[in-house]
Every structure is written in C-alpha cells, then in structure tokens.
C-alpha cells in the first residue's frame, strides 16, 4: 500500500489534513522531529522505506521579515528541501503536492492573477518560495503546485487568532487597508488536497491557484472578524502600510484567479466570509 507523506504536519495546513485523515493508516505525518526535509539522504531514505506514493509538502519558512535577514535559512526550507522532495518523487514515481504562495507576485496587477502571469517576488520569502516551485518543475516529477494566500485556521498562529486576542485586549486597532487579497481557510484547502490524495478527485498535474472566493483588504478582514465574533467594543480604523514599517514590502494586490483549479477539478470554493464564520465558531467552542 502506497503511503501519503505529509510534511510540516504541525502547522495550520498539516493540522487540518491530519484532522481529515483521522485514523487512515495511509497517512504519515511528519515535522522536524520525525523527518528533516533539509537532509537529502534522510528524505530519500524515508520515502523509500515507507513506500510513499504521495508527498504533501506543507512545510515552509514563513517568517517573511526574518527571511530578509537570513535568506539562506529560508531558501534551505523553501527551495532546497523542496528539491529533495521532488527528487524523491521522481525516483519513486510519487505525486508531489506542493503548497506555494501569492508572494511570488509583485502586487502591481489590478485583476486577479492567473497561473501564467510572470512572477516578480518583492522579497526573500517570495524569492525562496518561487525557487521551490522552479525546483519542482525542473525535476520533472508528477506534481500539483498550489499557490494560496492569507492562510488562517483554528490551529497555529495566524491573523484571525491575533485579531481576536488584540480585540479582547484593546479599545482600538489600526489595520492596513491598502493590501488587497483573499483570506483562505486552511480547512478548505486541506479538504481539496485530501480529496486528491485519497483519489476522490482525479489527479491533474500542474500549477494552480487556490484561495477562498471574494476579495478584501486586511482592514475589511479585521472588521469581519470583529463583527462575526461580537468584539464590537474595539474600534478598528484603516491605515496605510507605510505606517507600519517592515523589512519587506508586501504585495498591494495579490488576488488569485481560481478559474483553472475549479474547472479542472470540477470543485466549488466557499466565499471567505462563509469560511471565516465556520472557523470562528470552532474557536468559540474551543
């Protein structure tokens, strides 16, 4: 029986896939203690010994600002480790499902980004993630690359949980309104990946964009979180990105066009507000 290897299993997306997999013995969940994906020999040995037929790579160096100070460390996880997973996939004819990011774009567009639009990352994080994509493509392995954006979940640290904490602590918050994109509920993306991994959806290799439907700014997102969670006492005001100096410039517009993934796999994708309500309800029950 071919196994499904999930790397970065303790993160938001990996945790959501683990929840969906339940007691399914085909899935092997690993993070750094179980498998160091930056070690080529370890990766090749692990995939061979466990007869892995599908690799789901959820591991990533996601500290965007820190990546500017240590691009080597970011590249080790986001690029080199991905090349090792791709090499293992080639050797064992495995499918590699690799998660990438909207940060491969520079954010100067005014219409949603299609897969074929030229990439132009603004910082080290985007460059290293793009390097990972290129490594997968260069390897010739069977692959599904999924670019996503603004990921959040009831697991791990993310914007939704940070906003809930700050709204409970403060009377007022300033949130940027000049960065436009789409929040993506990790559970929705995990459901899609899980369905492909267990053959509920056909395997159609290629590069795809997946986020929830709809468009908003971080300010709009924060306002929706406050409204749906009942944090009405905290005043949320819009502000410009330059009021919060950062080591790297974020894309001002990174909405992803989902036409290809929806038509290829014949799937419906929920609107971001509907999925946010589901996540907030889970957090309320926790």
C-alpha atoms as an extended CHARMM CRD file, in Angstrom:
* protein
*
       286  EXT
         1         1  UNK       CA              0.0000000000        0.0000000000        0.0000000000  PROA      1               0.0000000000
         2         2  UNK       CA              1.4060000000        3.3740000000       -1.0090000000  PROA      2               0.0000000000
         3         3  UNK       CA              1.5960000000        5.8490000000        1.8510000000  PROA      3               0.0000000000
         4         4  UNK       CA              0.8180000000        9.5590000000        1.8870000000  PROA      4               0.0000000000
         5         5  UNK       CA              3.6050000000       11.6140000000        3.4710000000  PROA      5               0.0000000000
         6         6  UNK       CA              2.5870000000       14.9800000000        4.9590000000  PROA      6               0.0000000000
         7         7  UNK       CA              5.4810000000       17.2780000000        5.8640000000  PROA      7               0.0000000000
         8         8  UNK       CA              5.0820000000       20.3180000000        8.1130000000  PROA      8               0.0000000000
         9         9  UNK       CA              2.3390000000       18.3600000000        9.8580000000  PROA      9               0.0000000000
        10        10  UNK       CA              2.2290000000       20.5980000000       12.9400000000  PROA      10              0.0000000000
        11        11  UNK       CA              1.3970000000       23.7580000000       11.0100000000  PROA      11              0.0000000000
        12        12  UNK       CA             -2.0270000000       25.1130000000       10.1060000000  PROA      12              0.0000000000
        13        13  UNK       CA             -2.4890000000       23.1820000000        6.8720000000  PROA      13              0.0000000000
        14        14  UNK       CA             -0.8430000000       19.9940000000        8.0950000000  PROA      14              0.0000000000
        15        15  UNK       CA             -3.0220000000       20.0050000000       11.2010000000  PROA      15              0.0000000000
        16        16  UNK       CA             -6.1610000000       20.4000000000        9.0920000000  PROA      16              0.0000000000
        17        17  UNK       CA             -5.1380000000       17.4770000000        6.8530000000  PROA      17              0.0000000000
        18        18  UNK       CA             -4.4330000000       15.3750000000        9.9540000000  PROA      18              0.0000000000
        19        19  UNK       CA             -7.9560000000       16.1250000000       11.2040000000  PROA      19              0.0000000000
        20        20  UNK       CA             -9.4480000000       14.9960000000        7.8910000000  PROA      20              0.0000000000
        21        21  UNK       CA             -7.3030000000       11.8600000000        7.6710000000  PROA      21              0.0000000000
        22        22  UNK       CA             -8.3120000000       10.6720000000       11.1260000000  PROA      22              0.0000000000
        23        23  UNK       CA             -7.3080000000        7.0550000000       11.6170000000  PROA      23              0.0000000000
        24        24  UNK       CA             -6.4800000000        6.4900000000        7.9280000000  PROA      24              0.0000000000
        25        25  UNK       CA             -3.3420000000        4.3770000000        8.0980000000  PROA      25              0.0000000000
        26        26  UNK       CA             -2.1920000000        5.5360000000        4.6730000000  PROA      26              0.0000000000
        27        27  UNK       CA             -1.1240000000        8.9100000000        6.0540000000  PROA      27              0.0000000000
        28        28  UNK       CA              2.2560000000        9.5730000000        7.6840000000  PROA      28              0.0000000000
        29        29  UNK       CA              2.5150000000       12.9580000000        9.4030000000  PROA      29              0.0000000000
        30        30  UNK       CA              5.9890000000       14.3690000000        9.9770000000  PROA      30              0.0000000000
        31        31  UNK       CA              7.6360000000       17.5170000000       11.1930000000  PROA      31              0.0000000000
        32        32  UNK       CA             11.2440000000       18.1860000000       12.1490000000  PROA      32              0.0000000000
        33        33  UNK       CA             11.4890000000       15.5350000000       14.9080000000  PROA      33              0.0000000000
        34        34  UNK       CA             10.3570000000       12.7600000000       12.5360000000  PROA      34              0.0000000000
        35        35  UNK       CA             11.8650000000       13.9240000000        9.2370000000  PROA      35              0.0000000000
        36        36  UNK       CA             14.3600000000       16.6670000000        8.4100000000  PROA      36              0.0000000000
        37        37  UNK       CA             13.4260000000       17.5630000000        4.8480000000  PROA      37              0.0000000000
        38        38  UNK       CA             16.5720000000       19.7020000000        4.5220000000  PROA      38              0.0000000000
        39        39  UNK       CA             18.6200000000       16.4700000000        4.6690000000  PROA      39              0.0000000000
        40        40  UNK       CA             18.6480000000       14.9090000000        1.1920000000  PROA      40              0.0000000000
        41        41  UNK       CA             19.7380000000       11.4320000000        2.2640000000  PROA      41              0.0000000000
        42        42  UNK       CA             17.1390000000       11.3350000000        5.0200000000  PROA      42              0.0000000000
        43        43  UNK       CA             14.3730000000       12.3570000000        2.6290000000  PROA      43              0.0000000000
        44        44  UNK       CA             15.3230000000        9.7560000000        0.0050000000  PROA      44              0.0000000000
        45        45  UNK       CA             15.6120000000        7.0320000000        2.6240000000  PROA      45              0.0000000000
        46        46  UNK       CA             12.3110000000        7.9130000000        4.3160000000  PROA      46              0.0000000000
        47        47  UNK       CA             10.3140000000        7.9500000000        1.0850000000  PROA      47              0.0000000000
        48        48  UNK       CA             11.8050000000        4.6100000000        0.0300000000  PROA      48              0.0000000000
        49        49  UNK       CA             11.3820000000        2.8480000000        3.3810000000  PROA      49              0.0000000000
        50        50  UNK       CA              7.7680000000        3.9440000000        3.8050000000  PROA      50              0.0000000000
        51        51  UNK       CA              6.7740000000        3.2650000000        0.1970000000  PROA      51              0.0000000000
        52        52  UNK       CA              5.4370000000        6.7920000000       -0.2010000000  PROA      52              0.0000000000
        53        53  UNK       CA              3.2140000000        7.2940000000       -3.2380000000  PROA      53              0.0000000000
        54        54  UNK       CA              2.0910000000       10.8610000000       -2.4990000000  PROA      54              0.0000000000
        55        55  UNK       CA              4.0200000000       13.6700000000       -0.8140000000  PROA      55              0.0000000000
        56        56  UNK       CA              2.0830000000       16.6410000000        0.5390000000  PROA      56              0.0000000000
        57        57  UNK       CA              4.5660000000       19.3880000000        1.3710000000  PROA      57              0.0000000000
        58        58  UNK       CA              3.0790000000       21.7840000000        3.9220000000  PROA      58              0.0000000000
        59        59  UNK       CA              6.4750000000       22.7300000000        5.3830000000  PROA      59              0.0000000000
        60        60  UNK       CA              7.7120000000       26.2740000000        4.8130000000  PROA      60              0.0000000000
        61        61  UNK       CA              9.8130000000       29.0540000000        6.2520000000  PROA      61              0.0000000000
        62        62  UNK       CA              7.0620000000       31.6670000000        6.5870000000  PROA      62              0.0000000000
        63        63  UNK       CA              8.7170000000       34.3930000000        8.7090000000  PROA      63              0.0000000000
        64        64  UNK       CA              8.5790000000       36.9920000000        5.9370000000  PROA      64              0.0000000000
        65        65  UNK       CA             10.5640000000       39.7270000000        7.6860000000  PROA      65              0.0000000000
        66        66  UNK       CA             13.1540000000       37.3600000000        9.1940000000  PROA      66              0.0000000000
        67        67  UNK       CA             13.7680000000       35.9200000000        5.7400000000  PROA      67              0.0000000000
        68        68  UNK       CA             15.2110000000       39.2790000000        4.7040000000  PROA      68              0.0000000000
        69        69  UNK       CA             17.9370000000       38.8950000000        7.3250000000  PROA      69              0.0000000000
        70        70  UNK       CA             18.6030000000       35.2140000000        6.6480000000  PROA      70              0.0000000000
        71        71  UNK       CA             17.6080000000       34.2980000000        3.1200000000  PROA      71              0.0000000000
        72        72  UNK       CA             19.8970000000       31.2740000000        3.3050000000  PROA      72              0.0000000000
        73        73  UNK       CA             17.7890000000       29.7390000000        6.0740000000  PROA      73              0.0000000000
        74        74  UNK       CA             14.5690000000       30.4990000000        4.1930000000  PROA      74              0.0000000000
        75        75  UNK       CA             15.9650000000       29.0340000000        0.9720000000  PROA      75              0.0000000000
        76        76  UNK       CA             17.0200000000       25.8460000000        2.7450000000  PROA      76              0.0000000000
        77        77  UNK       CA             13.3940000000       25.0430000000        3.6340000000  PROA      77              0.0000000000
        78        78  UNK       CA             11.5130000000       26.7570000000        0.8230000000  PROA      78              0.0000000000
        79        79  UNK       CA             13.7930000000       25.7980000000       -2.0530000000  PROA      79              0.0000000000
        80        80  UNK       CA             16.4720000000       23.1930000000       -1.3680000000  PROA      80              0.0000000000
        81        81  UNK       CA             14.2920000000       20.9050000000        0.7670000000  PROA      81              0.0000000000
        82        82  UNK       CA             11.6160000000       21.0510000000       -1.9160000000  PROA      82              0.0000000000
        83        83  UNK       CA             14.1650000000       19.9180000000       -4.4950000000  PROA      83              0.0000000000
        84        84  UNK       CA             14.9110000000       16.8760000000       -2.3100000000  PROA      84              0.0000000000
        85        85  UNK       CA             11.2190000000       16.0030000000       -2.0580000000  PROA      85              0.0000000000
        86        86  UNK       CA             10.8840000000       16.4100000000       -5.8210000000  PROA      86              0.0000000000
        87        87  UNK       CA             13.9110000000       14.1630000000       -6.3980000000  PROA      87              0.0000000000
        88        88  UNK       CA             12.3870000000       11.5010000000       -4.1640000000  PROA      88              0.0000000000
        89        89  UNK       CA              9.1130000000       11.8140000000       -6.0680000000  PROA      89              0.0000000000
        90        90  UNK       CA             10.9350000000       11.2230000000       -9.3680000000  PROA      90              0.0000000000
        91        91  UNK       CA             12.7960000000        8.1700000000       -8.0790000000  PROA      91              0.0000000000
        92        92  UNK       CA              9.6650000000        6.5240000000       -6.7030000000  PROA      92              0.0000000000
        93        93  UNK       CA              7.1400000000        7.8920000000       -9.2210000000  PROA      93              0.0000000000
        94        94  UNK       CA              5.2850000000        9.6370000000       -6.4030000000  PROA      94              0.0000000000
        95        95  UNK       CA              2.9370000000       12.5980000000       -6.7230000000  PROA      95              0.0000000000
        96        96  UNK       CA              4.2400000000       15.7760000000       -5.0630000000  PROA      96              0.0000000000
        97        97  UNK       CA              1.5720000000       18.2240000000       -3.8810000000  PROA      97              0.0000000000
        98        98  UNK       CA              3.4790000000       21.3900000000       -3.0260000000  PROA      98              0.0000000000
        99        99  UNK       CA              1.9720000000       24.4950000000       -1.3970000000  PROA      99              0.0000000000
       100       100  UNK       CA              3.2600000000       27.8670000000       -2.5590000000  PROA      100             0.0000000000
       101       101  UNK       CA              2.2470000000       31.4940000000       -2.1220000000  PROA      101             0.0000000000
       102       102  UNK       CA              0.8330000000       34.6710000000       -3.6280000000  PROA      102             0.0000000000
       103       103  UNK       CA              4.1250000000       36.3570000000       -2.6300000000  PROA      103             0.0000000000
       104       104  UNK       CA              5.6580000000       35.1510000000       -5.9070000000  PROA      104             0.0000000000
       105       105  UNK       CA              3.8950000000       38.1800000000       -7.4690000000  PROA      105             0.0000000000
       106       106  UNK       CA              4.8000000000       41.8580000000       -7.0140000000  PROA      106             0.0000000000
       107       107  UNK       CA              1.2240000000       43.0110000000       -6.3940000000  PROA      107             0.0000000000
       108       108  UNK       CA              1.0920000000       45.6130000000       -9.1730000000  PROA      108             0.0000000000
       109       109  UNK       CA             -1.8190000000       43.9580000000      -11.0160000000  PROA      109             0.0000000000
       110       110  UNK       CA             -5.4050000000       45.1980000000      -10.9030000000  PROA      110             0.0000000000
       111       111  UNK       CA             -7.1160000000       41.9660000000      -11.9390000000  PROA      111             0.0000000000
       112       112  UNK       CA             -6.7740000000       38.5170000000      -10.3030000000  PROA      112             0.0000000000
       113       113  UNK       CA             -3.5050000000       36.7350000000      -11.0850000000  PROA      113             0.0000000000
       114       114  UNK       CA             -3.6990000000       33.7590000000      -13.4330000000  PROA      114             0.0000000000
       115       115  UNK       CA             -1.1230000000       30.9810000000      -13.2130000000  PROA      115             0.0000000000
       116       116  UNK       CA              0.7210000000       32.0820000000      -16.3490000000  PROA      116             0.0000000000
       117       117  UNK       CA              1.3230000000       35.6830000000      -15.2390000000  PROA      117             0.0000000000
       118       118  UNK       CA              5.0870000000       36.3590000000      -14.9000000000  PROA      118             0.0000000000
       119       119  UNK       CA              6.3410000000       36.1960000000      -11.3240000000  PROA      119             0.0000000000
       120       120  UNK       CA              8.2690000000       39.0050000000       -9.6380000000  PROA      120             0.0000000000
       121       121  UNK       CA              8.6580000000       38.4690000000       -5.8710000000  PROA      121             0.0000000000
       122       122  UNK       CA              9.3880000000       41.5340000000       -3.7600000000  PROA      122             0.0000000000
       123       123  UNK       CA             11.4210000000       39.8730000000       -1.0100000000  PROA      123             0.0000000000
       124       124  UNK       CA             13.3920000000       36.8840000000        0.1820000000  PROA      124             0.0000000000
       125       125  UNK       CA             10.3450000000       34.8730000000        1.2170000000  PROA      125             0.0000000000
       126       126  UNK       CA              8.7720000000       35.1880000000       -2.2220000000  PROA      126             0.0000000000
       127       127  UNK       CA             12.0610000000       34.5020000000       -3.9750000000  PROA      127             0.0000000000
       128       128  UNK       CA             12.6910000000       31.3170000000       -1.9980000000  PROA      128             0.0000000000
       129       129  UNK       CA              9.1340000000       30.0660000000       -2.4770000000  PROA      129             0.0000000000
       130       130  UNK       CA              9.4420000000       30.7210000000       -6.1990000000  PROA      130             0.0000000000
       131       131  UNK       CA             12.7040000000       28.7780000000       -6.1110000000  PROA      131             0.0000000000
       132       132  UNK       CA             10.8020000000       25.8540000000       -4.6320000000  PROA      132             0.0000000000
       133       133  UNK       CA              8.2540000000       25.9870000000       -7.4450000000  PROA      133             0.0000000000
       134       134  UNK       CA             11.0190000000       26.0620000000      -10.0370000000  PROA      134             0.0000000000
       135       135  UNK       CA             12.7520000000       23.0950000000       -8.4000000000  PROA      135             0.0000000000
       136       136  UNK       CA              9.5690000000       21.0450000000       -8.6570000000  PROA      136             0.0000000000
       137       137  UNK       CA              9.1070000000       21.9370000000      -12.3120000000  PROA      137             0.0000000000
       138       138  UNK       CA             12.7630000000       21.3020000000      -13.1720000000  PROA      138             0.0000000000
       139       139  UNK       CA             12.6960000000       17.8590000000      -11.5320000000  PROA      139             0.0000000000
       140       140  UNK       CA             10.0920000000       16.5170000000      -13.9260000000  PROA      140             0.0000000000
       141       141  UNK       CA              8.1810000000       14.8320000000      -11.0910000000  PROA      141             0.0000000000
       142       142  UNK       CA              4.4340000000       14.3830000000      -11.1260000000  PROA      142             0.0000000000
       143       143  UNK       CA              3.2470000000       17.4450000000       -9.2750000000  PROA      143             0.0000000000
       144       144  UNK       CA              0.4280000000       19.7100000000       -8.2230000000  PROA      144             0.0000000000
       145       145  UNK       CA              1.6850000000       23.1320000000       -7.1410000000  PROA      145             0.0000000000
       146       146  UNK       CA             -0.9270000000       25.1220000000       -5.2220000000  PROA      146             0.0000000000
       147       147  UNK       CA             -0.3930000000       28.8370000000       -4.7070000000  PROA      147             0.0000000000
       148       148  UNK       CA             -2.5420000000       30.1630000000       -1.9010000000  PROA      148             0.0000000000
       149       149  UNK       CA             -2.9160000000       33.3610000000        0.1290000000  PROA      149             0.0000000000
       150       150  UNK       CA             -3.6540000000       34.7630000000        3.6000000000  PROA      150             0.0000000000
       151       151  UNK       CA             -3.9220000000       31.3440000000        5.2320000000  PROA      151             0.0000000000
       152       152  UNK       CA             -5.6430000000       31.0230000000        8.6130000000  PROA      152             0.0000000000
       153       153  UNK       CA             -7.0360000000       28.2170000000       10.7590000000  PROA      153             0.0000000000
       154       154  UNK       CA             -8.2050000000       27.2790000000       14.2300000000  PROA      154             0.0000000000
       155       155  UNK       CA             -4.7330000000       25.7120000000       14.5030000000  PROA      155             0.0000000000
       156       156  UNK       CA             -1.4440000000       27.5770000000       14.8890000000  PROA      156             0.0000000000
       157       157  UNK       CA             -0.7370000000       31.2970000000       14.8430000000  PROA      157             0.0000000000
       158       158  UNK       CA             -2.4370000000       33.4430000000       12.2270000000  PROA      158             0.0000000000
       159       159  UNK       CA             -4.1660000000       36.7670000000       11.5640000000  PROA      159             0.0000000000
       160       160  UNK       CA             -7.5950000000       35.6550000000       12.7980000000  PROA      160             0.0000000000
       161       161  UNK       CA             -6.3410000000       34.4660000000       16.1710000000  PROA      161             0.0000000000
       162       162  UNK       CA             -4.0980000000       37.5150000000       16.5520000000  PROA      162             0.0000000000
       163       163  UNK       CA             -7.0060000000       39.8660000000       15.8480000000  PROA      163             0.0000000000
       164       164  UNK       CA             -9.2550000000       38.0600000000       18.3400000000  PROA      164             0.0000000000
       165       165  UNK       CA             -6.5870000000       38.4280000000       21.0180000000  PROA      165             0.0000000000
       166       166  UNK       CA             -5.9200000000       42.1110000000       20.2850000000  PROA      166             0.0000000000
       167       167  UNK       CA             -9.6320000000       42.9600000000       20.0930000000  PROA      167             0.0000000000
       168       168  UNK       CA            -10.0890000000       41.4760000000       23.5570000000  PROA      168             0.0000000000
       169       169  UNK       CA             -7.1360000000       43.4540000000       24.9240000000  PROA      169             0.0000000000
       170       170  UNK       CA             -7.5070000000       46.8610000000       23.2830000000  PROA      170             0.0000000000
       171       171  UNK       CA            -10.0870000000       49.5580000000       22.6970000000  PROA      171             0.0000000000
       172       172  UNK       CA             -8.8000000000       50.4200000000       19.2200000000  PROA      172             0.0000000000
       173       173  UNK       CA             -6.7610000000       48.8710000000       16.3970000000  PROA      173             0.0000000000
       174       174  UNK       CA             -5.2940000000       50.2020000000       13.1490000000  PROA      174             0.0000000000
       175       175  UNK       CA             -5.2350000000       47.7260000000       10.2540000000  PROA      175             0.0000000000
       176       176  UNK       CA             -3.8780000000       48.3250000000        6.7560000000  PROA      176             0.0000000000
       177       177  UNK       CA             -6.4280000000       48.8640000000        4.0040000000  PROA      177             0.0000000000
       178       178  UNK       CA             -4.0480000000       49.1740000000        1.0310000000  PROA      178             0.0000000000
       179       179  UNK       CA             -3.1700000000       45.4750000000        0.7640000000  PROA      179             0.0000000000
       180       180  UNK       CA             -5.8360000000       43.5570000000       -1.1410000000  PROA      180             0.0000000000
       181       181  UNK       CA             -6.1760000000       39.7850000000       -1.3770000000  PROA      181             0.0000000000
       182       182  UNK       CA             -8.2870000000       36.8460000000       -0.2810000000  PROA      182             0.0000000000
       183       183  UNK       CA             -8.2560000000       35.0940000000        3.1060000000  PROA      183             0.0000000000
       184       184  UNK       CA             -8.0060000000       31.3160000000        2.7800000000  PROA      184             0.0000000000
       185       185  UNK       CA             -9.3600000000       28.9550000000        5.4170000000  PROA      185             0.0000000000
       186       186  UNK       CA             -6.7570000000       26.1990000000        5.7180000000  PROA      186             0.0000000000
       187       187  UNK       CA             -9.5240000000       23.6330000000        6.2660000000  PROA      187             0.0000000000
       188       188  UNK       CA            -10.9050000000       24.3410000000        2.7850000000  PROA      188             0.0000000000
       189       189  UNK       CA             -7.5130000000       23.9590000000        1.1250000000  PROA      189             0.0000000000
       190       190  UNK       CA             -6.8340000000       20.8510000000        3.2280000000  PROA      190             0.0000000000
       191       191  UNK       CA            -10.1190000000       19.3110000000        2.1040000000  PROA      191             0.0000000000
       192       192  UNK       CA             -9.1720000000       19.7740000000       -1.5360000000  PROA      192             0.0000000000
       193       193  UNK       CA             -5.6890000000       18.3210000000       -1.0110000000  PROA      193             0.0000000000
       194       194  UNK       CA             -7.0610000000       15.3920000000        0.9870000000  PROA      194             0.0000000000
       195       195  UNK       CA             -9.5890000000       14.5440000000       -1.7110000000  PROA      195             0.0000000000
       196       196  UNK       CA             -6.8340000000       14.4500000000       -4.3240000000  PROA      196             0.0000000000
       197       197  UNK       CA             -4.5740000000       12.3670000000       -2.0610000000  PROA      197             0.0000000000
       198       198  UNK       CA             -7.2270000000        9.6990000000       -1.4510000000  PROA      198             0.0000000000
       199       199  UNK       CA             -8.3240000000        9.6810000000       -5.1000000000  PROA      199             0.0000000000
       200       200  UNK       CA            -11.7290000000       11.2660000000       -4.5430000000  PROA      200             0.0000000000
       201       201  UNK       CA            -10.6910000000       13.7920000000       -7.1880000000  PROA      201             0.0000000000
       202       202  UNK       CA             -8.7960000000       12.9970000000      -10.3990000000  PROA      202             0.0000000000
       203       203  UNK       CA             -5.0850000000       13.7400000000      -10.4350000000  PROA      203             0.0000000000
       204       204  UNK       CA             -4.4700000000       16.5510000000      -12.8970000000  PROA      204             0.0000000000
       205       205  UNK       CA             -0.8650000000       17.6300000000      -12.5870000000  PROA      205             0.0000000000
       206       206  UNK       CA              0.1290000000       21.2670000000      -12.9900000000  PROA      206             0.0000000000
       207       207  UNK       CA              0.2770000000       24.6630000000      -11.3110000000  PROA      207             0.0000000000
       208       208  UNK       CA             -2.9310000000       26.0100000000       -9.7610000000  PROA      208             0.0000000000
       209       209  UNK       CA             -4.2070000000       28.8840000000       -7.6610000000  PROA      209             0.0000000000
       210       210  UNK       CA             -6.4020000000       28.1130000000       -4.6580000000  PROA      210             0.0000000000
       211       211  UNK       CA             -7.8520000000       30.5880000000       -2.2000000000  PROA      211             0.0000000000
       212       212  UNK       CA            -11.3540000000       31.2160000000       -0.9750000000  PROA      212             0.0000000000
       213       213  UNK       CA            -13.6860000000       33.2640000000       -3.1670000000  PROA      213             0.0000000000
       214       214  UNK       CA            -14.0630000000       37.0050000000       -2.7970000000  PROA      214             0.0000000000
       215       215  UNK       CA            -11.7490000000       39.9560000000       -2.2520000000  PROA      215             0.0000000000
       216       216  UNK       CA            -10.9640000000       42.1870000000        0.7150000000  PROA      216             0.0000000000
       217       217  UNK       CA             -8.2910000000       44.2460000000        2.4460000000  PROA      217             0.0000000000
       218       218  UNK       CA             -6.7230000000       43.2880000000        5.7670000000  PROA      218             0.0000000000
       219       219  UNK       CA             -8.8860000000       46.0590000000        7.2500000000  PROA      219             0.0000000000
       220       220  UNK       CA            -12.0580000000       44.5100000000        5.7970000000  PROA      220             0.0000000000
       221       221  UNK       CA            -10.9330000000       41.1320000000        7.0930000000  PROA      221             0.0000000000
       222       222  UNK       CA            -10.4190000000       42.5130000000       10.6040000000  PROA      222             0.0000000000
       223       223  UNK       CA            -13.8110000000       44.2550000000       10.5740000000  PROA      223             0.0000000000
       224       224  UNK       CA            -15.4890000000       40.9920000000        9.5690000000  PROA      224             0.0000000000
       225       225  UNK       CA            -13.6810000000       39.1210000000       12.3630000000  PROA      225             0.0000000000
       226       226  UNK       CA            -14.8670000000       41.7050000000       14.8960000000  PROA      226             0.0000000000
       227       227  UNK       CA            -18.4550000000       41.6580000000       13.6450000000  PROA      227             0.0000000000
       228       228  UNK       CA            -18.7640000000       37.8690000000       13.4930000000  PROA      228             0.0000000000
       229       229  UNK       CA            -17.0860000000       37.3060000000       16.8570000000  PROA      229             0.0000000000
       230       230  UNK       CA            -19.0110000000       40.0410000000       18.6850000000  PROA      230             0.0000000000
       231       231  UNK       CA            -15.9930000000       42.2360000000       19.5300000000  PROA      231             0.0000000000
       232       232  UNK       CA            -17.9420000000       45.4310000000       18.9710000000  PROA      232             0.0000000000
       233       233  UNK       CA            -16.2170000000       47.4470000000       21.7060000000  PROA      233             0.0000000000
       234       234  UNK       CA            -12.8960000000       47.5790000000       19.8350000000  PROA      234             0.0000000000
       235       235  UNK       CA            -12.7320000000       50.3630000000       17.2460000000  PROA      235             0.0000000000
       236       236  UNK       CA            -10.9530000000       49.2570000000       14.0580000000  PROA      236             0.0000000000
       237       237  UNK       CA             -9.5700000000       52.0010000000       11.8310000000  PROA      237             0.0000000000
       238       238  UNK       CA             -7.9570000000       51.7580000000        8.3700000000  PROA      238             0.0000000000
       239       239  UNK       CA             -4.3520000000       52.8280000000        7.8980000000  PROA      239             0.0000000000
       240       240  UNK       CA             -1.6360000000       52.7640000000        5.2220000000  PROA      240             0.0000000000
       241       241  UNK       CA              1.0640000000       50.1270000000        5.0080000000  PROA      241             0.0000000000
       242       242  UNK       CA              3.8050000000       52.7350000000        5.3990000000  PROA      242             0.0000000000
       243       243  UNK       CA              2.5200000000       53.4570000000        8.8950000000  PROA      243             0.0000000000
       244       244  UNK       CA              3.9080000000       50.0430000000        9.8590000000  PROA      244             0.0000000000
       245       245  UNK       CA              7.4930000000       49.9660000000        8.5280000000  PROA      245             0.0000000000
       246       246  UNK       CA              8.6110000000       46.4370000000        7.6920000000  PROA      246             0.0000000000
       247       247  UNK       CA             11.7350000000       44.7390000000        6.3940000000  PROA      247             0.0000000000
       248       248  UNK       CA              9.9650000000       43.7160000000        3.1930000000  PROA      248             0.0000000000
       249       249  UNK       CA              7.2810000000       45.2630000000        1.0390000000  PROA      249             0.0000000000
       250       250  UNK       CA              4.1130000000       43.1820000000        0.8200000000  PROA      250             0.0000000000
       251       251  UNK       CA              2.1820000000       42.8700000000       -2.4590000000  PROA      251             0.0000000000
       252       252  UNK       CA             -0.5090000000       45.5490000000       -2.5570000000  PROA      252             0.0000000000
       253       253  UNK       CA             -2.7530000000       43.3340000000       -4.6850000000  PROA      253             0.0000000000
       254       254  UNK       CA             -2.4770000000       39.5380000000       -4.6590000000  PROA      254             0.0000000000
       255       255  UNK       CA             -5.9140000000       38.2090000000       -5.5520000000  PROA      255             0.0000000000
       256       256  UNK       CA             -5.5770000000       34.7950000000       -7.2100000000  PROA      256             0.0000000000
       257       257  UNK       CA             -7.7160000000       33.6910000000      -10.1610000000  PROA      257             0.0000000000
       258       258  UNK       CA             -9.1890000000       30.2530000000       -9.3190000000  PROA      258             0.0000000000
       259       259  UNK       CA            -10.7610000000       29.5550000000      -12.7140000000  PROA      259             0.0000000000
       260       260  UNK       CA             -8.2750000000       26.8300000000      -13.6430000000  PROA      260             0.0000000000
       261       261  UNK       CA             -8.4770000000       24.7920000000      -10.4330000000  PROA      261             0.0000000000
       262       262  UNK       CA            -12.2800000000       24.9930000000      -10.3590000000  PROA      262             0.0000000000
       263       263  UNK       CA            -12.7340000000       23.9130000000      -13.9720000000  PROA      263             0.0000000000
       264       264  UNK       CA            -10.0160000000       21.2410000000      -13.9160000000  PROA      264             0.0000000000
       265       265  UNK       CA            -11.2050000000       19.5090000000      -10.7450000000  PROA      265             0.0000000000
       266       266  UNK       CA            -14.8850000000       20.4840000000      -11.0140000000  PROA      266             0.0000000000
       267       267  UNK       CA            -14.9810000000       21.9270000000       -7.4970000000  PROA      267             0.0000000000
       268       268  UNK       CA            -16.7810000000       24.7590000000       -5.7410000000  PROA      268             0.0000000000
       269       269  UNK       CA            -14.8350000000       27.0130000000       -3.3970000000  PROA      269             0.0000000000
       270       270  UNK       CA            -16.5380000000       28.7720000000       -0.4590000000  PROA      270             0.0000000000
       271       271  UNK       CA            -16.5790000000       32.5430000000       -0.0570000000  PROA      271             0.0000000000
       272       272  UNK       CA            -14.0890000000       33.7930000000        2.5190000000  PROA      272             0.0000000000
       273       273  UNK       CA            -16.7950000000       35.1790000000        4.8090000000  PROA      273             0.0000000000
       274       274  UNK       CA            -18.6300000000       31.8470000000        4.9440000000  PROA      274             0.0000000000
       275       275  UNK       CA            -15.4370000000       30.0070000000        5.8410000000  PROA      275             0.0000000000
       276       276  UNK       CA            -14.4520000000       32.6520000000        8.3920000000  PROA      276             0.0000000000
       277       277  UNK       CA            -17.7620000000       32.0650000000       10.1700000000  PROA      277             0.0000000000
       278       278  UNK       CA            -17.0030000000       28.3230000000       10.3480000000  PROA      278             0.0000000000
       279       279  UNK       CA            -13.5380000000       28.9350000000       11.8000000000  PROA      279             0.0000000000
       280       280  UNK       CA            -14.7670000000       31.4670000000       14.3630000000  PROA      280             0.0000000000
       281       281  UNK       CA            -17.4370000000       29.0500000000       15.5000000000  PROA      281             0.0000000000
       282       282  UNK       CA            -14.7940000000       26.3780000000       16.0710000000  PROA      282             0.0000000000
       283       283  UNK       CA            -12.6270000000       28.8030000000       18.0120000000  PROA      283             0.0000000000
       284       284  UNK       CA            -15.6220000000       29.8200000000       20.1310000000  PROA      284             0.0000000000
       285       285  UNK       CA            -16.2000000000       26.1790000000       21.0670000000  PROA      285             0.0000000000
       286       286  UNK       CA            -12.5370000000       25.5270000000       21.9310000000  PROA      286             0.0000000000
